[in-house]
């Protein structure tokens, strides 16, 4: 069901992109939008991992530098039946982690220095199992595609705003209204669809991690330890990639909860606790 929901959301995002192109430039605009999506997705597909790791300050570490982390990653990669991903450490105090890469053969796992110092072995294994589940489920590619399409939609919305300046009084008022609606609502709609995809994949990765480990205890304990780090650390590097971390480092209370990229920790923990009886 999660896979089906994700595919439907991606289809809606792609459809929205083509519809916006059509609203801005008719049939030619729709074709341009489709071509733009292909170009952006191609670049994102091949270069997403290097872009993300560079932007977040990730530094690749060897087995001798971080033996504990490497051992956990290798053991769980073997258990998951995927190639061992590259291992990165981000020199940051907050506790967090993410995975990136277009497929399991070109994947990387990055953890912050704060996470290594916060988690015991069982909790670290739970976090890594979650990230490797993203890799095995190819969520990292889905997230990149969603982000690329959303970015293209934002670009077309900006073009619509520019076009508003050239709608003369002699042209139909409906055309101007269409451009106005596109310019104002399209980026918001794209953002909500992208966030829904992200939340759906987090639930799926939690469940996959628990099944991989044979228990959800380590991940539950890790999520509880991560809770105090949400909103506790401010860093200029995080906003552009907040949706790919295991927990969003920014608080989303009150009205801001509408823009939450991750499910609430309480909901994730409740699902894992219910799954524990089955496991």
Order of alpha helices (4+ residues) and beta strands (2+ residues): alpha-beta-alpha-beta-beta-beta-alpha-alpha-alpha-alpha-alpha-alpha
